[in-house]
């Protein structure tokens, strides 16, 4: 039977389809919403999220919405944008301590998954530029090949692969540009995450060129460089001061504020007293909180000012901290986990007074991920002993320790909050946890 269509209706339908397509194009290019987690530690780099009903307990089957095997390993966190999840991995080299293989086979992956089902929508491979940092065994050199969390402005995806440079992709994985930011490598690898500011994508290329580098988001052209950033694995953040945004970096021995438009240094303050720094700073109500160093120091510094602001803007300094994991703020308190001692700390953010210092039981072993605060809870992930969930309050309360019985692989990435669910990745798989 042949179906005959009314030409008027057909024209209307065509117009409707055109309008729908146009609408879909607009939707897919819209800036991220408040529920999206669009960069390292969220859209505002804080590790905080508004959520409810987040589970405290899970395992390989309980409270698992979906699970998807990944094509490689990685310490980078996933990000979310509308109906998609993006994450990076590496394969071909340093996948095994006993049999690392040949460096020339190193491949990076960018993977896009459906947010609701976990189905892989697309995956792209990127051959690594050589020679990369050499894997020499042990934990310290085993996390630098896919450790940078990507970011997105709702139109493009930006990923940082160290020596191989910064890539801009469209949301379907097509490469728009690739810009190198230096030729240096380090035995610990490269692990800083890109940050977006207006028309710029900014990376801490301390390993590659001892500099902060800002590129035009549309073309990849380098707009400015700020030199002198040595032995620094922290990612830059944005802080508001006197109605203007400043670019802040937790660097060795000093906390530094830059003009994000030009890269010019605006101010600096005495910071973490060590020759290298890993944790990323956070900001809350114009106060920057930073920690780090083998001497475990934490500081609070008011944003703004010019020149050396140590005498005017340093609010407090305590000899407690973490050499790797970053702080998280919740209800006027700071929380963090020591990377090797198995201790969780809670500190009054206004005064610097310690609310508690408690040893976790069971022992978490190595813990490099940074904590996430949401729904009155703290979530953090140890490498091999599971995810620890605590109450976000100034009285210590361990709620649960969760492990995947069928996934003993390493976990280094921070947990992501999305649509009242958690997204967590290991070296083996990525999980959506919740109801």
Secondary structure by P-SEA (a helix, b strand, c coil): cbbbbcaaaaaaaaaaaaaaaaaaaaaaaccccccccccccccccccccccccccccccccccccbbbbbcccccbbbbbcccccccccccccccccccccccccbbbbbbbbccccccccbbbbbbbcccccccccccccccccccbbbbbcccbbbbbcccccccccccccccccccccccccccccbbbbbbbcccbbbbcccccccbbbbbccccccccccccccccccccccccccccbbbbbbbcccbbbbcccccccccccccccccccccbbbbbcccbbbbbccccccccccccccccccccccccccccbbbccbbbbbcccbbbbbbccccbbbbbccccccccbbbbbccccccccbbbbbcccbbbbbcccccbbbbbcccbbbbccccccccccccccbbbbbcccbbbbbcccccccccc
